Amino acid sequence: MGWEERDWRSSIPPELQSRSVREQMAQPHRAALTPQIADLEVRLPRNVAAAAEEASALIREFDLEVGGHVAPFAAILLRSESASSSQIENLTSGAKQIALAELGEDARRNATQVVGNVHAMQAAIRLSEQLDAGSVLAMHRALMEEAEPDIAGTWRTQQVWIGGGGYSPHQAAFVPPHADRLPAAIEDLVAFAAREDIPALQHAAIAHAQFETVHPFPDGNGRTGRALIHAMLRRRALTRSVTVPVSAGLLVDTHGYFEALTVYRQGDPAPIVAALAQASFDAVANGRLLLGDLRAVRETWRSQIRARSDSSVWSLTDLVLRQPVVHTALVQHELGISHTNAMKAIGRLVEVGALAEVGGRRRSILWQSGQVLDALDAFAARAGRRQPAEP
């Protein structure tokens, strides 16, 4: 990492600043000069490379395992990953609020932002075959267009910084490159991401760390950067069917994750590769517990339902697993059935306790599955709780 001095122009009127602050503001600040990595020769300690390879094998196995039963579990895992990635940024929301936000019902701001992250993850998977600057902008646009449309899908034009005071970068923990350095930095990052000669998990971890170092947006860098991980895992065919919730693994030790990014900026990529490898182990373990819970819920429902094999109630069970709060319009649209048949299918699930009626916006009627919501919230609780060390 190199550094350059940049002049700073404060937005605070001088008469509202103390003398010491005025003196500080008059001094230049140091902004990072990110090293070029397009042709980087990646060298890692043997144990880190081995851990990354073992984690890669586990991801492939999990993807193959779930891929055989991809509906509705792909949507569940993608939403769980989006919620966990948001939680790293302290944007926490319960499963019910997220489901309400997806329906367009009144929901808390955090839930709406999690849904934006779902859209960013979907864009990352959709654009994985063409990872360029435009793809990165599209991920950010999908993430931010609802919450902050003025900055959605546009590179920053001003200096940003991490930590320190809110008025200047002078006391910041890290100051990313100046905005006029972004075009070259992004071009270099995209060239690195296009390579095929680096093992996939190592490749994604280093690209992610470089992205977070460049910090190309005014807001949403962390969530976009973690979406980039999934775009690269899909592009390199480490995943083919599902989104492995690696952010849920990173949540287990966010301090270690942020420290690994700091060490990367000091020139050592090994800790961020090790962090992503360990996060993959934690994510697969947690993901298997979640899918096990949901499979058990579905089997319980199906053992209690009495209906013809061609009844729409069977399709509705899968819909409720991926969307645990529904209304009749959603059921009609997703299953391609009439309002009358949608009500009949919903009624069948109400009879066996799979759904319960709740109120919605403007006195609309919603139905929710408490069992599915509980399973999703339990997944989030496990992700956000560090496991005790073995004696």
Summary of the structure (lengths in Angstrom):
residues: 391
radius of gyration: 23.1
end to end distance: 39.9
largest distance: 80.3
contacts: 1305
relative contact order: 0.14
helix: 61%
strand: 6%
